[in-house]
Amino acid sequence: MNPLNCLLLLILGQCVYYATSLECYVCDSQEDNSEKCVKTIQTCNYGEDVCLTEIRWGSTPYWQQGALKQYYISKRCATKDKCERYRSSNMGSCTHIWYEDWKCSECCKGDSRQVQFSAEPHY
């Protein structure tokens, strides 16, 4: 094959990849669903076909007696299988009970459209 044709095919392949690549918001253990969690976007790697959002409610990492609880929001790219396994494993602890630590996760497909679910705990 002509080297020029090979180069054109390579460039075309990259264009198709980027045109069809999923984009997700990304952040890690942020205290709320603003700023970085809604402004930082990543083009997902090959095979990562969903966006994964996790919200945790719990004690601060530097636990101390009487410490207040807070939210931790994380968002990232994932494969559908990995996301569904993660979601299933968190299902039992997704209680939204304010005095307990809890964790919920959700899978979403569609550019930068990660879940904006309510993080309010139940009182």
C-alpha positions as CSV (number, residue, x, y, z in Angstrom):
1,M,0.0,0.0,0.0
2,N,1.2,3.5,-0.8
3,P,2.7,5.2,2.3
4,L,0.5,8.3,1.7
5,N,-2.6,6.1,1.7
6,C,-1.5,4.5,5.0
7,L,-1.0,7.9,6.5
8,L,-4.4,9.1,5.4
9,L,-6.0,6.0,6.8
10,L,-4.3,6.5,10.1
11,I,-5.4,10.1,10.3
12,L,-9.0,9.2,9.3
13,G,-9.0,6.5,12.0
14,Q,-8.0,9.0,14.6
15,C,-10.6,11.4,13.5
16,V,-13.3,8.7,13.7
17,Y,-12.1,7.7,17.2
18,Y,-12.2,11.2,18.5
19,A,-15.6,11.9,16.8
20,T,-17.1,8.9,18.5
21,S,-15.3,9.0,21.8
22,L,-17.3,9.5,25.0
23,E,-16.6,12.5,27.2
24,C,-17.2,12.4,30.9
25,Y,-16.9,14.9,33.7
26,V,-14.0,13.9,36.0
27,C,-13.3,14.7,39.7
28,D,-12.2,12.8,42.8
29,S,-13.7,13.1,46.3
30,Q,-14.9,16.7,45.9
31,E,-17.1,18.1,48.6
32,D,-19.8,19.2,46.3
33,N,-21.1,18.8,42.7
34,S,-19.8,22.1,41.4
35,E,-16.6,23.6,40.1
36,K,-14.2,20.7,39.1
37,C,-17.1,18.1,39.0
38,V,-19.0,20.1,36.3
39,K,-16.1,21.9,34.6
40,T,-13.4,19.2,34.0
41,I,-14.1,16.9,31.0
42,Q,-12.1,14.0,29.9
43,T,-12.2,12.1,26.6
44,C,-12.6,8.4,27.7
45,N,-10.2,5.7,26.6
46,Y,-11.0,3.1,24.1
47,G,-13.5,0.7,25.6
48,E,-14.8,3.0,28.3
49,D,-18.3,3.5,27.2
50,V,-20.1,5.0,30.2
51,C,-19.6,7.7,32.8
52,L,-19.6,6.6,36.4
53,T,-20.7,8.9,39.2
54,E,-20.2,8.1,42.9
55,I,-21.5,10.1,45.8
56,R,-20.5,9.2,49.4
57,W,-21.7,10.7,52.7
58,G,-19.4,10.1,55.6
59,S,-16.8,11.1,58.1
60,T,-13.8,13.1,57.0
61,P,-10.7,11.0,56.2
62,Y,-8.9,12.3,59.3
63,W,-11.6,10.9,61.6
64,Q,-12.0,12.3,65.0
65,Q,-14.6,11.9,67.6
66,G,-17.6,14.2,66.9
67,A,-16.4,15.0,63.4
68,L,-19.0,16.2,61.0
69,K,-20.0,14.1,58.0
70,Q,-19.6,15.5,54.5
71,Y,-20.2,14.6,50.8
72,Y,-17.6,13.2,48.5
73,I,-18.3,13.3,44.8
74,S,-16.3,11.4,42.2
75,K,-16.8,11.1,38.5
76,R,-14.9,9.2,35.8
77,C,-15.0,7.1,32.6
78,A,-15.6,3.4,33.0
79,T,-16.6,0.3,31.0
80,K,-20.3,-0.6,31.2
81,D,-19.4,-3.9,32.9
82,K,-17.2,-2.3,35.5
83,C,-19.7,0.4,36.2
84,E,-22.6,-2.1,36.7
85,R,-20.5,-4.2,39.0
86,Y,-19.6,-1.1,41.0
87,R,-23.2,0.1,41.1
88,S,-24.4,-3.4,42.2
89,S,-21.8,-3.6,45.0
90,N,-22.9,-0.2,46.3
91,M,-26.6,-0.8,46.1
92,G,-26.9,-2.1,49.7
93,S,-25.2,0.9,51.2
94,C,-27.1,3.5,49.2
95,T,-29.4,4.5,52.0
96,H,-29.2,8.3,52.3
97,I,-29.6,8.0,56.1
98,W,-27.8,11.1,57.5
99,Y,-26.3,9.5,60.6
100,E,-24.8,6.5,58.6
101,D,-22.0,6.5,56.1
102,W,-23.5,5.7,52.7
103,K,-22.4,5.4,49.1
104,C,-24.4,5.4,45.8
105,S,-23.2,5.2,42.2
106,E,-24.8,5.5,38.8
107,C,-23.8,4.7,35.2
108,C,-24.7,7.1,32.4
109,K,-24.1,7.0,28.7
110,G,-24.0,10.3,26.8
111,D,-21.3,13.0,26.5
112,S,-20.7,14.8,29.7
113,R,-24.1,13.9,31.0
114,Q,-23.3,12.4,34.3
115,V,-26.0,12.0,36.9
116,Q,-26.9,15.2,38.8
117,F,-28.9,13.2,41.4
118,S,-29.8,14.8,44.7
119,A,-27.3,14.2,47.5
120,E,-29.5,15.2,50.3
121,P,-29.5,12.7,53.2
122,H,-32.8,11.5,54.7
123,Y,-33.6,12.8,58.2
